[in-house]
Structure formats: C-alpha cells, structure tokens
Amino acid sequence: MSRRGTVVRASPATFAGLEKAARRQNAKGVYIERGPHTKAAQIATWLNGQEEEDLMFGEFASAQLLVAPPPCEDSDCDDDHELATEEDVEAALDQLVSELPDSFRAAVRDDAAALVRLSRRLSPATPWLTLRIEILHEEACWRWHQDGYCGRTLVCYVGPGTLAADDAQVDWDAFEASMGEEDNEHVVSSCHEIPTNAVLLMKGDAWPGIKGSGLTHKSPRGQPPLPKRVLLKCDLTDFRPMLAYEDDPLLDDVASRSRSRSRSRSPKPPPTPRRKGLARRGRSPSSGSS
C-alpha cells in the first residue's frame, strides 16, 4: 500500500490557503498558524473554572446538522431528518456558543462558521456535520491512531495542540502489532506539534479519494500535571454520530427528530453502565479526541 501522506503548513495562513492545500491528495493533515489568540487570557481564565469531569465526555456544547443527503443504508435515511437550511446553520452556531462568556463568544462563533464553510466546500457530499466545544484534561486519546470518519477540522484555543505524523514517520508493522496495547509511542519516529490556536484539518479513512489510511495523530500528553485544553471541533461523517447528551432522559423526543440538533452545557447525569463495543469516550466508534 502506498503511504505518502504528509502534514502541510498552508501558506498563505488563511482559510483560503488551508482549503487550497487540503485539496492536495497527499496532504492528510493541513494547518495554518495564527499566533496566540487575541482573547487567550480571557479563554484561559474561563477554562480554569471548567472541569472535564463535570461534563458528559468533556462536551461543553454541541450542534449537529444534516447538510447533504445521507446514504440510503443510513438508519437515519428517512423523513425524520430534513436537510439543514442556512437559517438552521446560523441557529446551530448561535446555540453552540450561547453559554460562552461575552468576551470571546463572537470569536469562537466566527471560527465555527469558517470551519463549517470549509468542511462543506471540501466534501459537499458528506451528510453529517457535527460541531463540538470540548474540555479535555484526563480523558483524551494518547495513542497514535487514525479516525474512521471523513474528516475533522479543529482549533485548540488553550493548551498544546494535536500531534500529527507524516506517513513516512510511522512504523506501520509496529503500529499494527501494537493494536490493543495501552501505549504505542514507539510507532512514530517524529511528528509535527500543531501550535495553539492553529486551525488543523485532519483527513480520516473515509475522506474521498484518500490513499491508504487517514492522518496518524494523537493528543499531546507531556509530563504531569496534564495540560487542560479547550477545543472547537467540526466533524464530517457519513453516518450520524451520537452526541454526548443523547442518553439524557430529559431529551425531548420531538427535538431528537429535527434537521439540526444542538445542546449547551447541562448538569452531568448519574453514570450509566458502559456497554461493550462502545468507543472509549462513549461516542460512536468513529469519534475520538484530538
């Protein structure tokens, strides 16, 4: 199998530059540097008051939209889900950031809107678009892995950014042999450390036309104490992933059947037994932290 995928720093450092670089077939990871966020101090102060354990799987807020017709074998391919309108998109963006502080709410909304536009242009046929704001601390994916979905674009506002590797830096035999092991640090010889506040696009296994697997990446770990991070994520998937709140017994049945779904922070419900086969953080198998 040909493995020539690379991580590319796009130039110019604009969303247009990111989109252009992402259209290169061998570019499995593409990012733009933006320097420190202008509201970094305010975001860090807010983050200090947030705890991952107080949220369902670290999910502070989320919004989900059906933006293209789903494949007919999708269990959601029925009259219960209508294609999102532009008004639905705007409403979902508003809801996503509704409980963020005034000082940086508009900035995060602007980023989320840009991620949505970028994702829809790069893969217009991918049906499901899911936005999340997450607090990550103890529960993250420390192993090198690839994602099974189409792609993810993200921004880490506070804390170290995602680690990503060129295909050439992965020992693929060791990678396969390490499946099921708790640690696989040894399978990557060198990697890119994505800067804080950079915009990173990661292609997954289902990215249209991808050669081989998706981008090999992992969450940064470092030495204790582990860093606390806040991320904005925009995922493209062929099938609808479960949102953290969907186990909430208070979820309105009508809302669960709409063309868009959104949820801001709510009290964490009592823990429920974890079923076999579920992903590590309780979502669909294709979903993971970055």
C-alpha positions as CSV (number, residue, x, y, z in Angstrom):
1,M,0.0,0.0,0.0
2,S,1.3,3.4,-0.9
3,R,1.8,5.6,2.2
4,R,2.9,9.1,1.1
5,G,0.7,11.2,3.2
6,T,2.2,14.4,4.8
7,V,1.3,17.1,7.2
8,V,1.4,20.5,5.4
9,R,1.6,24.0,6.8
10,A,-0.5,26.0,4.4
11,S,0.5,29.4,3.0
12,P,-1.0,31.9,3.0
13,A,-2.2,31.4,6.5
14,T,-5.8,31.9,5.7
15,F,-8.8,29.7,5.3
16,A,-8.5,30.0,1.5
17,G,-4.9,28.9,1.8
18,L,-5.9,26.0,4.0
19,E,-8.6,24.9,1.6
20,K,-6.2,25.0,-1.4
21,A,-3.6,22.9,0.4
22,A,-6.2,20.4,1.6
23,R,-7.1,19.6,-2.0
24,R,-3.7,18.1,-2.5
25,Q,-4.2,14.3,-2.4
26,N,-1.1,13.5,-0.3
27,A,-1.9,16.2,2.3
28,K,-3.5,14.2,5.0
29,G,-3.1,16.9,7.6
30,V,-3.2,20.7,6.8
31,Y,-2.9,23.6,9.2
32,I,-2.5,27.3,9.4
33,E,-0.7,29.2,12.1
34,R,-2.4,32.2,13.6
35,G,-0.3,33.1,16.6
36,P,-1.8,33.4,20.1
37,H,-5.5,34.1,20.2
38,T,-6.3,37.8,20.9
39,K,-8.6,36.6,23.7
40,A,-6.2,33.9,25.0
41,A,-6.0,35.3,28.5
42,Q,-9.8,35.5,28.8
43,I,-10.2,32.0,27.4
44,A,-7.6,30.6,29.9
45,T,-9.3,32.3,32.8
46,W,-12.7,30.8,31.8
47,L,-11.1,27.4,31.3
48,N,-9.7,27.4,34.8
49,G,-13.2,27.3,36.1
50,Q,-14.2,24.4,33.9
51,E,-13.7,20.7,34.8
52,E,-13.9,17.9,32.3
53,E,-15.4,15.6,34.9
54,D,-18.4,17.9,35.3
55,L,-19.3,17.4,31.6
56,M,-20.6,14.4,29.7
57,F,-17.4,13.2,28.0
58,G,-16.0,16.7,28.2
59,E,-18.6,18.0,25.8
60,F,-19.4,21.6,26.8
61,A,-21.7,22.3,23.8
62,S,-22.6,20.6,20.5
63,A,-24.6,21.1,17.4
64,Q,-25.4,18.7,14.6
65,L,-26.6,19.3,11.1
66,L,-27.7,17.1,8.1
67,V,-26.1,19.1,5.3
68,A,-26.3,16.6,2.4
69,P,-28.5,13.6,1.6
70,P,-27.3,10.5,3.6
71,P,-26.6,7.2,2.1
72,C,-29.7,5.1,1.8
73,E,-28.4,2.4,4.2
74,D,-28.1,5.0,6.9
75,S,-30.6,4.3,9.7
76,D,-31.4,8.0,9.7
77,C,-32.3,8.0,6.0
78,D,-35.9,8.7,6.4
79,D,-38.4,11.5,6.8
80,D,-37.3,12.2,10.4
81,H,-34.3,14.3,9.2
82,E,-34.5,17.2,6.7
83,L,-31.6,18.9,5.1
84,A,-30.5,21.9,7.1
85,T,-31.2,25.3,5.7
86,E,-28.9,28.3,6.1
87,E,-31.1,29.5,8.8
88,D,-30.6,26.2,10.6
89,V,-26.9,26.6,10.3
90,E,-26.9,30.1,11.8
91,A,-29.2,28.9,14.6
92,A,-26.9,26.0,15.4
93,L,-23.9,28.3,15.5
94,D,-25.7,30.6,17.9
95,Q,-26.7,27.8,20.2
96,L,-23.2,26.3,20.1
97,V,-21.6,29.4,21.7
98,S,-24.6,30.6,23.7
99,E,-23.0,29.8,27.1
100,L,-19.5,31.1,26.4
101,P,-18.5,34.4,28.0
102,D,-19.3,37.6,26.1
103,S,-15.5,38.4,25.8
104,F,-14.8,35.7,23.3
105,R,-18.2,34.2,22.2
106,A,-18.2,36.1,18.9
107,A,-14.6,35.0,18.1
108,V,-15.4,31.3,18.6
109,R,-18.6,31.6,16.6
110,D,-16.7,33.2,13.7
111,D,-14.3,30.3,13.8
112,A,-17.1,27.7,13.9
113,A,-18.8,29.4,10.9
114,A,-15.5,29.3,9.0
115,L,-15.0,25.6,9.8
116,V,-18.5,24.8,8.6
117,R,-17.9,26.6,5.3
118,L,-14.6,25.0,4.8
119,S,-15.9,21.5,5.5
120,R,-18.8,21.8,3.2
121,R,-16.7,23.1,0.3
122,L,-14.1,20.3,0.7
123,S,-16.6,17.5,1.0
124,P,-20.0,18.6,-0.2
125,A,-21.5,15.1,-0.4
126,T,-20.7,14.2,3.2
127,P,-24.1,14.3,5.0
128,W,-23.4,14.9,8.7
129,L,-21.7,17.9,10.2
130,T,-21.1,17.9,14.0
131,L,-19.7,20.8,16.0
132,R,-18.4,20.4,19.5
133,I,-16.7,22.6,22.1
134,E,-14.8,20.2,24.4
135,I,-12.8,20.5,27.6
136,L,-10.1,17.9,27.6
137,H,-7.8,17.0,30.5
138,E,-7.6,13.5,31.8
139,E,-9.7,11.8,29.2
140,A,-8.0,12.0,25.8
141,C,-6.6,9.6,23.2
142,W,-2.9,9.3,24.0
143,R,-2.3,6.5,21.4
144,W,-1.4,7.1,17.8
145,H,-4.4,6.4,15.6
146,Q,-6.4,7.3,12.5
147,D,-10.0,8.3,12.5
148,G,-12.6,6.3,10.6
149,Y,-14.8,9.1,9.5
150,C,-14.4,11.6,6.7
151,G,-12.5,14.4,8.4
152,R,-12.2,16.8,11.3
153,T,-11.2,20.4,11.5
154,L,-10.3,21.8,14.9
155,V,-8.8,24.7,16.9
156,C,-7.1,24.3,20.3
157,Y,-7.5,27.6,22.0
158,V,-5.7,26.9,25.2
159,G,-3.1,24.2,25.9
160,P,-0.9,22.3,23.5
161,G,-2.1,21.3,20.0
162,T,-2.6,17.9,18.4
163,L,0.4,15.8,17.4
164,A,0.4,14.6,13.8
165,A,2.7,12.4,11.8
166,D,3.7,12.1,8.1
167,D,3.1,8.5,6.8
168,A,6.9,8.1,6.3
169,Q,7.5,8.6,10.1
170,V,5.1,5.7,11.1
171,D,6.5,2.2,11.6
172,W,3.4,0.5,10.1
173,D,4.4,-3.0,11.2
174,A,4.9,-1.9,14.7
175,F,1.6,0.1,14.5
176,E,-0.3,-3.0,13.6
177,A,1.4,-5.1,16.2
178,S,0.6,-2.6,18.9
179,M,-3.2,-2.8,18.4
180,G,-4.8,-3.3,21.8
181,E,-1.8,-2.1,23.8
182,E,-2.2,0.8,26.1
183,D,0.8,2.7,24.7
184,N,2.2,2.9,21.2
185,E,4.6,5.9,21.4
186,H,7.3,3.8,19.7
187,V,5.5,3.5,16.4
188,V,6.2,7.1,15.3
189,S,9.8,8.4,15.0
190,S,9.0,12.1,14.7
191,C,5.9,14.3,14.5
192,H,4.5,17.8,14.0
193,E,3.4,19.6,17.1
194,I,0.5,21.8,15.9
195,P,0.6,25.2,17.6
196,T,-2.0,26.5,19.9
197,N,-4.8,28.4,18.1
198,A,-3.8,27.0,14.7
199,V,-6.6,25.6,12.5
200,L,-5.9,21.9,11.7
201,L,-7.7,19.8,9.2
202,M,-7.3,16.1,9.6
203,K,-8.4,13.7,6.9
204,G,-9.9,10.4,8.1
205,D,-10.1,7.0,6.5
206,A,-13.3,7.9,4.7
207,W,-12.0,11.1,3.1
208,P,-12.9,11.0,-0.6
209,G,-10.0,9.7,-2.7
210,I,-7.6,9.2,0.2
211,K,-4.7,6.8,-0.3
212,G,-4.4,4.3,2.5
213,S,-5.5,5.4,5.9
214,G,-6.2,8.8,7.4
215,L,-3.8,11.1,9.2
216,T,-1.9,9.5,12.1
217,H,-2.3,11.7,15.2
218,K,-2.8,11.8,18.9
219,S,-3.5,14.1,21.8
220,P,-0.5,15.7,23.5
221,R,0.4,14.2,26.8
222,G,3.6,15.6,28.3
223,Q,4.6,15.3,31.9
224,P,2.2,15.6,34.9
225,P,0.3,17.7,35.6
226,L,-1.5,17.0,32.4
227,P,-2.5,20.2,30.5
228,K,-6.1,21.3,30.3
229,R,-7.3,22.2,26.8
230,V,-10.4,23.7,25.2
231,L,-11.1,22.7,21.6
232,L,-13.6,23.6,18.9
233,K,-14.2,20.7,16.5
234,C,-16.1,20.3,13.3
235,D,-16.5,16.7,12.1
236,L,-17.7,15.4,8.8
237,T,-19.2,11.9,8.8
238,D,-21.2,9.6,6.5
239,F,-23.3,8.4,9.4
240,R,-24.8,10.4,12.3
241,P,-22.5,10.1,15.4
242,M,-24.1,10.1,18.8
243,L,-23.9,13.3,20.8
244,A,-23.0,13.1,24.5
245,Y,-26.4,14.3,25.7
246,E,-28.4,11.7,23.8
247,D,-28.5,9.5,26.9
248,D,-30.2,12.3,28.8
249,P,-33.6,11.2,29.9
250,L,-34.8,14.8,29.6
251,L,-34.1,14.9,25.9
252,D,-37.3,15.9,24.1
253,D,-38.4,13.3,21.6
254,V,-39.5,15.9,19.1
255,A,-36.2,17.7,19.2
256,S,-34.4,14.4,18.6
257,R,-36.0,14.1,15.2
258,S,-35.2,17.6,13.8
259,R,-33.0,18.6,10.9
260,S,-30.5,20.0,13.4
261,R,-29.5,19.2,17.0
262,S,-27.7,21.4,19.5
263,R,-27.0,21.4,23.1
264,S,-25.1,23.6,25.6
265,R,-23.8,22.6,28.9
266,S,-26.1,20.7,31.3
267,P,-25.6,19.0,34.6
268,K,-23.9,15.7,34.3
269,P,-26.4,12.8,34.9
270,P,-25.7,9.8,37.1
271,P,-23.2,7.4,35.4
272,T,-24.7,4.5,33.4
273,P,-23.1,1.2,32.7
274,R,-20.8,1.3,29.7
275,R,-21.9,-1.3,27.0
276,K,-19.3,-3.5,25.4
277,G,-18.1,-2.2,22.0
278,L,-18.6,1.5,22.6
279,A,-15.8,3.9,21.9
280,R,-13.5,4.9,24.8
281,R,-15.3,8.2,25.4
282,G,-18.8,6.8,25.0
283,R,-19.5,8.1,21.5
284,S,-19.6,6.3,18.1
285,P,-16.6,4.2,17.2
286,S,-15.5,6.7,14.6
287,S,-15.3,9.5,17.2
288,G,-12.2,10.4,19.3
289,S,-10.4,13.2,20.9
290,S,-7.5,15.1,19.3
